[in-house]
Amino acid sequence: MPAWLSYLLATIYGLSIVGVVVVIISENRNPLKSLPWLVVLLLAPVVGLVFYFFFGQNLSKRRTISRRVRKQVASYLEQQEQEVRPMLPGRFQPLSHLLSYNGQAVPLYGTRYEIFTGGMQKMEALLRDIRAAQHHIHLQYYIIEDDRAGRMLRDALVERARAGVEVRLLYDDVGSRSVRKRFFDELIALGGEVHPFLHVQFPRFTSKVNYRNHRKEVIIDGRIGYLGGMNIADRYLYGSELGPWRDTHFRIEGMGVAGLQSAFLGDWFATTRQHVEGKRYFASTEIASEENVVQLLSGGPFGKWRVLLQAVSMAVMRARRRIWIETPYFLPSETLNNALQTAALAGVDVRLILPLRSDSRAVDLAIHSYIDDMMRAGVKIYFYMAGFLHSKLVLIDDELAVFGSSNMDFRSFEHNFEINAFAYDPKLVGRLSALVEEDLTRCHLLTPAEWFNRPRLRKFAESVMRLFSPLL
């Protein structure tokens, strides 16, 4: 290579590094997030720049939906509000206001819940509802596999599309990367609309590969909704090498379905630029109760605030008696980490229920690095022994349940598009508490003696992997 060309390439690379450093500094990020990127860029030539391009860019100031379209979509949701006021405990009213003001999550009164803890149970109910659909079926999943579960769902959608039912399907382009477009050919030929969310197309969308749509939601005729932690893949139905998959998913009827519909239509516009509107997508429903209030909160990487992290942290800080958490991945932000430890130190019954092993060795190591301080603060740590725990659930006292698609980790709170329900419903919380208590009978409670005596080499490996928590 000629010397002049080497100098030219070195100059271009140097200017690129300087430009990226200036961008990182000018964005006024949290120093704890900025400094690692600066170190990587300066000490790892080329590799650091590539990693930043894929995983480091700040998209918080970008919009996926214009204010005008967001207002139009929200207008149908706002029409679902009833004249009755929320029957909320006083200490949760600021939380409800935060969800409404910062997350456009309208309080909706009167929602009925059916709870699924197994994939086959949920799939059978979902297929029954799909086969009974008369007007439309809207679906969004992070993972759809070309396996028995995926084909069962697809074939049911094909049958309804053939009967004239509108079918709209979004799937994440990275999470569902094993599915080829031809998998949906017959559905599309019958008029079904199928699109990948945030399509990864080089080079234009490469920077968005780190920002994925992790939501799992279905809306049928505007009357029935599904949300929770289960994707469409055989492992959710039949288990995997980790054993049976214990998850939590919900079938809902009533006003809460409108919240799911609003979230889906927003994502549909962001993906297709098609604005689907009309009251026929928001079926009128009777109020089941003025006491069971739910707010459906959508979170994502675009926008100034990380609304899901704010909301979960605030809910934790409002707890007086207990905080029970089930999550497959526990990689908390500093804010949430401190909130949980403070609650435990203040005498709140904080229980963290994790899988004995996750589907990633690196993630396990990073998760375990957070356990030491949790145990010192008085948090009870349980490892689920009867398979893989994939449930995403937070119970606050006897009045608030938080459930949906988000894990308790950096990726869910800062990088992914997620949707969680905040249900102020003592009866629902009672039902979920019974399920958690049943799970605890299949768990091992960690003791300080066994945990703090683990090998030093393992502790060091955990500390190393903790550095990569925001990327896992």
MITI-859641 format. One line per 2 residues: number of its first residue (from 1); their letters; for each residue x negated, y, z of C-alpha. Coordinates in Angstrom, 2 decimals, decimal comma, padded with zeros to 5 digits. Each point is the difference from the previous one (the first is absolute). Example, Ala and Ser with C-alpha at 12.3 -4.5 7.8 and 13.67 -1.06 7.14 Angstrom:
1 = AS = -012,30 -004,50 007,80 | -001,37 003,44 -000,66 $
! end
This chain:
1 = MP = 000,00 000,00 000,00 | -001,41 003,44 -000,90 $
3 = AW = -001,10 002,11 002,95 | 002,34 002,84 -000,95 $
5 = LS = 002,98 -002,35 000,03 | -000,95 -001,33 003,45 $
7 = YL = -000,23 003,56 001,32 | 003,35 000,85 -001,59 $
9 = LA = 001,77 -003,00 001,56 | -001,58 000,70 003,38 $
11 = TI = 001,13 003,63 -000,21 | 003,56 -000,99 -000,93 $
13 = YG = 000,13 -002,53 002,83 | -001,41 002,51 002,49 $
15 = LS = 002,54 002,62 -001,02 | 002,78 -002,60 000,33 $
17 = IV = -001,10 -000,84 003,53 | -000,20 003,67 000,94 $
19 = GV = 003,45 000,59 -001,51 | 001,56 -002,85 001,95 $
21 = VV = -001,66 001,13 003,24 | 001,37 003,52 -000,53 $
23 = VI = 003,49 -001,42 -000,63 | -000,11 -002,14 003,17 $
25 = IS = -001,14 002,93 002,14 | 002,51 002,45 -001,50 $
27 = EN = 002,92 -002,38 000,65 | -000,43 000,51 003,77 $
29 = RN = 000,48 -003,68 000,75 | -000,41 -001,54 003,40 $
31 = PL = -003,79 000,03 000,59 | 000,14 -003,66 001,03 $
33 = KS = 001,24 -000,79 -003,51 | -002,20 002,47 -001,89 $
35 = LP = -003,37 -000,88 001,53 | 000,01 -003,70 -001,04 $
37 = WL = 000,71 000,98 -003,60 | -002,78 002,59 000,02 $
39 = VV = -002,43 -002,57 001,38 | 001,01 -002,61 -002,58 $
41 = LL = -000,29 002,49 -002,88 | -003,45 001,19 001,07 $
43 = LA = -001,51 -003,35 001,01 | 001,56 -002,37 -002,54 $
45 = PV = -000,56 001,42 -003,49 | 002,47 -001,00 -002,71 $
47 = VG = 001,75 -002,52 002,28 | 001,12 002,77 002,33 $
49 = LV = 001,39 002,04 -002,87 | 001,90 -002,99 -001,39 $
51 = FY = 001,47 -000,81 003,42 | 001,09 003,59 000,48 $
53 = FF = 001,65 000,05 -003,42 | 002,05 -003,09 000,85 $
55 = FG = 000,68 000,44 003,72 | -000,99 003,43 001,24 $
57 = QN = 002,02 002,59 -001,90 | 002,53 002,03 001,96 $
59 = LS = 003,37 -000,02 -001,78 | 001,94 001,69 002,78 $
61 = KR = 000,63 003,16 -002,02 | 001,44 -001,82 -003,00 $
63 = RT = 003,72 -000,63 -000,50 | 001,65 -003,03 -001,52 $
65 = IS = 003,47 001,61 000,04 | 000,86 003,61 -000,69 $
67 = RR = 001,89 002,00 002,61 | 002,97 000,30 -002,37 $
69 = VR = 000,36 -003,76 -000,53 | -000,65 -000,72 003,67 $
71 = KQ = 002,82 002,38 000,89 | 002,36 -001,65 -002,49 $
73 = VA = -000,75 -003,49 001,35 | 000,30 001,18 003,59 $
75 = SY = 003,34 001,68 -000,68 | 001,74 -003,37 -000,28 $
77 = LE = -001,63 -001,15 003,21 | 001,04 003,14 001,84 $
79 = QQ = 003,59 -000,64 -001,07 | -000,14 -003,21 002,05 $
81 = EQ = -000,36 001,95 003,23 | 003,08 -000,18 002,14 $
83 = EV = 001,50 002,75 002,08 | -000,80 -001,84 003,23 $
85 = RP = -003,27 000,91 001,70 | -002,71 -002,53 000,88 $
87 = ML = 000,47 -001,86 003,26 | -003,73 000,09 000,81 $
89 = PG = -001,80 000,05 003,34 | -001,32 003,50 000,60 $
91 = RF = -003,66 -000,97 -000,22 | 000,48 -001,42 -003,53 $
93 = QP = 001,67 003,11 -001,43 | -003,37 001,67 -000,77 $
95 = LS = -001,04 -003,19 -001,83 | 003,23 000,04 -001,99 $
97 = HL = -000,60 003,64 -000,87 | -003,55 -000,81 -001,15 $
99 = LS = 001,30 -002,74 -002,31 | 002,67 002,31 -001,43 $
101 = YN = -002,17 003,07 -000,41 | -003,31 -001,53 -001,05 $
103 = GQ = 001,17 -003,18 -001,68 | 003,45 000,89 -001,38 $
105 = AV = 001,34 -003,01 001,91 | 003,66 000,80 000,57 $
107 = PL = 001,57 -001,55 003,14 | 002,55 -002,54 -001,19 $
109 = YG = 002,62 -001,41 002,37 | 001,49 -003,42 -000,27 $
111 = TR = -002,29 -002,74 -001,31 | 000,34 -003,75 000,46 $
113 = YE = -003,06 -002,26 000,04 | -000,72 -003,63 -000,78 $
115 = IF = -003,50 -001,06 001,07 | -002,16 -002,55 -001,81 $
117 = TG = -003,16 -001,51 001,48 | -000,67 -002,51 -002,78 $
119 = GM = -000,50 000,51 -003,71 | 002,32 -002,76 -001,18 $
121 = QK = 002,83 001,36 002,14 | -000,46 003,47 -001,47 $
123 = ME = -000,36 -001,24 -003,59 | 003,22 -002,03 000,14 $
125 = AL = 001,96 003,00 001,27 | -001,58 002,32 -002,57 $
127 = LR = 000,81 -002,32 -002,89 | 003,63 -000,31 001,16 $
129 = DI = 000,37 003,78 000,07 | -001,69 000,42 -003,39 $
131 = RA = 002,31 -002,57 -001,59 | 002,99 001,92 001,37 $
133 = AQ = -001,19 003,41 -001,29 | 002,50 001,88 -002,16 $
135 = HH = -001,58 003,35 -000,91 | -003,74 000,30 000,72 $
137 = IH = -003,00 -001,69 001,60 | -003,01 002,11 000,98 $
139 = LQ = -003,15 -001,77 001,19 | -003,48 001,05 001,02 $
141 = YY = -002,73 -002,36 001,23 | -003,70 000,27 000,64 $
143 = II = -000,59 -003,63 -001,01 | 001,91 -002,08 -002,52 $
145 = ED = -001,69 -003,27 -000,92 | 000,59 -002,25 -002,99 $
147 = DR = 000,85 -002,97 002,20 | 003,16 -001,75 001,23 $
149 = AG = 001,13 002,99 002,05 | -000,68 002,47 -002,79 $
151 = RM = 001,79 -002,09 -002,59 | 003,06 -000,49 002,25 $
153 = LR = 000,32 003,76 000,35 | -000,63 000,71 -003,67 $
155 = DA = 002,52 -002,60 -001,18 | 002,70 001,43 002,29 $
157 = LV = -000,67 003,48 -001,39 | 000,14 -001,30 -003,57 $
159 = ER = 003,41 -001,55 000,65 | 001,43 003,26 001,35 $
161 = AR = -001,56 002,06 -002,79 | 001,68 -002,33 -002,47 $
163 = AG = 003,30 000,76 001,77 | -000,51 003,75 -000,52 $
165 = VE = -001,32 000,96 003,44 | -002,62 002,78 000,01 $
167 = VR = -003,37 -001,33 001,20 | -002,91 002,28 000,89 $
169 = LL = -003,20 -001,52 001,35 | -003,21 001,64 001,22 $
171 = YD = -003,06 -002,03 000,94 | -003,42 001,14 001,14 $
173 = DV = -002,55 -000,27 -002,77 | -002,79 -001,20 002,31 $
175 = GS = 001,99 -002,09 002,48 | 001,75 -001,84 -002,87 $
177 = RS = -003,06 -000,19 -002,25 | 000,42 -003,76 -000,54 $
179 = VR = 003,36 000,54 -001,76 | -000,23 000,51 -003,75 $
181 = KR = 002,44 002,25 -001,82 | 001,46 -002,97 -001,88 $
183 = FF = 001,31 -001,29 003,35 | 002,75 002,63 -000,30 $
185 = DE = 000,56 -000,23 -003,80 | 003,44 -001,61 000,16 $
187 = LI = 001,20 002,41 002,67 | -001,18 002,98 -002,05 $
189 = AL = 001,56 -001,40 -003,18 | 003,36 -000,11 001,82 $
191 = GG = -000,22 003,67 000,97 | -001,79 -000,30 003,33 $
193 = EV = -002,55 002,73 000,69 | -003,33 -001,09 001,48 $
195 = HP = -002,96 002,27 000,78 | -003,29 -000,20 001,91 $
197 = FL = -000,50 002,68 002,65 | -003,16 002,14 -000,43 $
199 = HV = -001,21 -001,98 -002,97 | -003,77 -000,46 000,18 $
201 = QF = -001,19 001,06 -003,42 | -003,64 000,84 -000,58 $
203 = PR = -001,22 002,64 000,20 | 002,98 002,27 000,70 $
205 = FT = 001,46 -001,74 003,04 | -003,13 -001,59 001,42 $
207 = SK = -000,06 002,42 002,92 | 003,45 -001,25 001,05 $
209 = VN = -000,95 -003,66 000,38 | -000,35 000,61 003,75 $
211 = YR = 003,57 001,34 000,32 | 002,52 -002,80 -000,22 $
213 = NH = 003,76 -000,36 000,42 | 000,42 -002,42 002,89 $
215 = RK = 003,80 000,34 000,31 | 002,32 -003,00 -000,11 $
217 = EV = 003,58 001,05 -000,57 | 003,10 -001,11 -001,85 $
219 = II = 003,29 001,87 -000,50 | 003,03 -001,80 -001,43 $
221 = DG = 003,04 001,99 -001,17 | -000,89 002,73 002,51 $
223 = RI = 001,60 -002,16 002,72 | -002,69 -002,50 001,02 $
225 = GY = -003,66 000,62 000,69 | -003,08 -002,01 000,91 $
227 = LG = -003,24 001,24 001,56 | -002,81 -001,39 002,09 $
229 = GM = -003,31 -001,79 -000,38 | 000,73 -002,82 -002,47 $
231 = NI = -001,21 000,07 -003,58 | 000,96 -002,38 -002,79 $
233 = AD = -002,49 -002,87 000,13 | 000,00 -003,65 000,98 $
235 = RY = -002,07 000,53 003,14 | 002,86 001,97 001,56 $
237 = LY = 002,33 -002,95 -000,58 | -002,21 -003,05 000,40 $
239 = GS = -003,01 001,24 001,97 | -003,68 -000,11 -000,90 $
241 = EL = -003,27 -001,38 001,34 | 000,61 002,27 003,01 $
243 = GP = 003,24 -001,86 000,76 | 003,62 001,23 -000,14 $
245 = WR = 000,43 003,75 -000,53 | 001,92 001,67 002,82 $
247 = DT = 001,37 003,29 -001,29 | 002,87 002,38 000,71 $
249 = HF = 002,37 001,16 -002,73 | 003,41 001,63 000,12 $
251 = RI = 003,21 -000,08 -001,99 | 002,00 003,16 000,65 $
253 = EG = 003,47 001,27 -000,77 | 001,52 003,37 000,72 $
255 = MG = -001,45 003,48 -000,18 | -003,64 -001,08 000,26 $
257 = VA = 000,18 -001,35 -003,57 | 000,18 003,60 -001,24 $
259 = GL = -003,42 000,67 001,51 | -001,48 -002,94 -001,91 $
261 = QS = 001,68 001,10 -003,21 | -001,37 003,51 000,30 $
263 = AF = -003,53 -001,32 000,51 | 000,27 -002,32 -002,98 $
265 = LG = 001,36 002,66 -002,35 | -002,84 002,31 000,99 $
267 = DW = -002,56 -002,67 -000,85 | 001,87 -000,82 -003,21 $
269 = FA = -000,30 003,60 -001,18 | -003,66 000,19 001,03 $
271 = TT = -000,71 -003,09 -002,11 | 002,28 000,43 -003,03 $
273 = RQ = 000,93 003,72 000,02 | 003,61 -001,19 -000,29 $
275 = HV = 002,37 001,70 002,40 | 002,70 -002,54 000,88 $
277 = EG = 002,87 001,84 001,58 | 003,64 -000,43 000,87 $
279 = KR = 002,15 -000,73 003,01 | 000,55 -003,53 -001,27 $
281 = YF = -003,48 -000,85 001,29 | 001,00 001,11 003,50 $
283 = AS = 003,02 -002,06 000,99 | 002,21 001,53 002,66 $
285 = TE = 000,07 -002,08 003,17 | 001,88 000,17 003,24 $
287 = IA = -001,75 000,87 003,23 | -000,61 -003,10 002,08 $
289 = SE = -001,02 001,97 003,07 | -000,96 003,50 000,99 $
291 = EN = -002,73 -001,35 002,25 | -002,26 -001,96 -002,34 $
293 = VV = -001,98 002,63 -001,87 | -002,72 -000,79 -002,54 $
295 = QL = -002,42 002,18 -001,93 | -001,83 -001,43 -003,02 $
297 = LS = -003,41 001,64 -000,22 | -002,11 -000,22 -003,16 $
299 = GG = -003,71 000,66 000,37 | -002,79 000,32 -002,52 $
301 = PF = -003,41 001,49 -000,78 | 001,35 003,06 -001,82 $
303 = GK = 000,94 003,05 002,03 | -001,61 001,79 002,91 $
305 = WR = 001,26 -002,17 002,86 | -000,32 -003,71 000,71 $
307 = VL = 003,59 -000,23 001,13 | 000,07 -003,68 000,98 $
309 = LQ = -003,06 000,36 002,21 | 001,48 003,11 001,61 $
311 = AV = 003,34 -001,69 000,59 | -001,37 -003,26 001,46 $
313 = SM = -002,45 001,92 002,21 | 002,79 002,24 001,28 $
315 = AV = 002,25 -003,01 000,68 | -002,80 -001,63 002,00 $
317 = MR = -000,53 003,18 002,01 | 003,72 000,10 000,86 $
319 = AR = -000,02 -003,49 001,55 | 000,71 -000,30 003,71 $
321 = RR = 000,28 -003,72 000,65 | -001,38 -002,11 -002,83 $
323 = IW = -001,67 -000,03 -003,42 | 000,01 -003,38 -001,71 $
325 = IE = -001,77 -000,25 -003,35 | -000,21 -002,82 -002,51 $
327 = TP = -002,36 000,64 -002,91 | -002,25 -002,14 -002,21 $
329 = YF = -002,61 002,76 -000,29 | -000,94 002,29 002,87 $
331 = LP = -002,45 002,69 -001,12 | 001,39 003,10 001,69 $
333 = SE = -000,92 003,63 -000,50 | -001,60 001,81 002,93 $
335 = TL = 003,32 001,70 000,76 | 001,98 -003,22 000,22 $
337 = NN = -002,84 -001,80 001,79 | -000,08 002,65 002,73 $
339 = AL = 003,81 000,12 000,27 | 000,24 -003,74 000,66 $
341 = QT = -002,83 000,00 002,52 | 001,42 003,04 001,79 $
343 = AA = 003,42 -001,66 000,22 | -001,51 -003,16 001,49 $
345 = LA = -002,06 001,99 002,50 | 003,21 001,80 001,00 $
347 = GV = 001,68 -003,29 000,89 | 001,98 -000,66 -003,19 $
349 = DV = 000,23 -003,70 -000,94 | -002,01 000,02 -003,24 $
351 = RL = -000,21 -003,33 -001,81 | -001,81 -000,57 -003,28 $
353 = IL = 000,81 -003,24 -001,84 | -002,42 -000,94 -002,79 $
355 = PL = -000,60 -003,07 -002,14 | -002,73 -002,32 001,24 $
357 = RS = -001,54 000,28 -003,47 | 000,90 002,35 -002,83 $
359 = DS = -000,49 -000,68 -003,70 | -003,36 001,84 000,05 $
361 = RA = -003,06 -000,74 002,14 | -001,27 003,57 -000,38 $
363 = VD = 003,35 001,40 001,18 | -000,02 -002,33 003,01 $
365 = LA = -003,38 001,32 001,09 | 001,10 003,63 -000,36 $
367 = IH = 003,25 -000,66 001,91 | -001,84 -001,67 002,87 $
369 = SY = -002,24 003,05 000,45 | 003,03 001,92 001,31 $
371 = ID = 001,00 -002,58 002,59 | -002,68 000,75 002,62 $
373 = DM = 001,23 003,50 000,89 | 003,63 -001,08 -000,29 $
375 = MR = -000,53 -002,70 002,63 | -001,93 002,38 002,26 $
377 = AG = 002,96 002,40 -000,16 | 002,41 -002,76 001,04 $
379 = VK = 001,49 -000,92 -003,38 | 001,03 -003,66 -000,12 $
381 = IY = -001,39 -001,72 -003,12 | 001,69 -003,12 -001,37 $
383 = FY = -001,17 -002,22 -002,87 | 002,81 -001,77 -001,88 $
385 = MA = -000,90 -003,70 -000,31 | 002,85 -001,50 -002,06 $
387 = GF = -001,05 001,22 -003,44 | -000,63 003,42 -001,52 $
389 = LH = 001,81 002,91 001,64 | 000,89 002,51 -002,75 $
391 = SK = 002,74 001,80 001,95 | -000,04 003,81 000,15 $
393 = LV = 001,96 001,12 003,04 | -000,20 002,57 002,79 $
395 = LI = 002,42 000,00 002,95 | 000,16 003,06 002,24 $
397 = DD = 001,81 -000,51 003,32 | 003,52 -001,37 -000,56 $
399 = EL = 001,12 002,60 -002,52 | -002,30 000,32 -003,03 $
401 = AV = -001,18 -002,55 -002,58 | -002,42 000,90 -002,80 $
403 = FG = -000,26 -002,49 -002,87 | -000,66 -000,13 -003,70 $
405 = SS = -003,00 -000,43 -002,26 | -002,85 001,77 001,80 $
407 = NM = -002,73 -001,68 002,00 | -001,76 001,71 002,90 $
409 = DF = -003,06 000,92 -002,03 | -001,70 002,78 -001,94 $
411 = RS = 001,12 -001,35 -003,35 | 003,71 000,02 000,84 $
413 = FE = -000,05 003,38 001,72 | -002,34 001,87 -002,35 $
415 = HN = -000,31 -001,74 -003,37 | 003,15 -002,01 -000,74 $
417 = FE = 003,55 000,91 -000,89 | 002,07 -001,54 002,80 $
419 = IN = 003,53 000,11 001,40 | 000,98 -000,54 003,64 $
421 = AF = 003,32 000,07 001,79 | 000,27 001,79 003,34 $
423 = AY = 003,09 -001,56 001,56 | 001,40 001,47 003,22 $
425 = DP = 002,15 -003,00 000,80 | -000,12 -001,73 003,42 $
427 = KL = 001,83 -003,09 -001,27 | -002,44 -000,46 -002,87 $
429 = VG = -002,95 000,56 002,33 | 001,40 -002,68 002,29 $
431 = RL = 000,20 -002,50 -002,85 | -003,53 000,80 -001,14 $
433 = SA = -001,32 -000,20 003,56 | 001,34 -003,54 000,26 $
435 = LV = -001,87 -000,93 -003,20 | -003,23 001,51 001,30 $
437 = EE = 000,37 -001,83 003,31 | 000,42 -003,22 -001,98 $
439 = DL = -003,17 000,84 -001,96 | -001,87 000,52 003,28 $
441 = TR = 000,65 -003,64 000,91 | -002,09 -000,89 -003,08 $
443 = CH = -002,81 002,38 000,91 | -003,20 -000,10 001,98 $
445 = LL = -000,49 002,89 002,44 | -003,59 001,20 -000,09 $
447 = TP = -001,80 000,26 003,32 | -002,91 002,37 000,67 $
449 = AE = -002,21 -002,92 001,01 | 000,27 -001,77 -003,36 $
451 = WF = -000,01 003,14 -002,14 | -002,87 001,98 001,45 $
453 = NR = -002,28 -003,05 000,08 | 000,07 -000,60 -003,75 $
455 = PR = -003,43 -000,10 -001,71 | -001,89 003,27 -000,44 $
457 = LR = -000,61 -000,71 -003,67 | 003,74 -000,20 -000,57 $
459 = KF = 000,52 003,30 001,85 | -002,57 001,64 -002,25 $
461 = AE = 001,67 -001,40 -003,13 | 003,33 001,39 001,23 $
463 = SV = -001,56 003,43 000,54 | -001,46 -000,03 -003,51 $
465 = MR = 003,33 -000,89 -001,60 | 001,75 002,69 002,04 $
467 = LF = -001,92 002,57 -002,05 | 001,91 -001,20 -003,06 $
469 = SP = 003,45 000,04 001,67 | 001,37 002,83 -002,21 $
471 = LL = -000,75 -002,07 -003,13 | 001,28 -003,42 001,17 $
! end
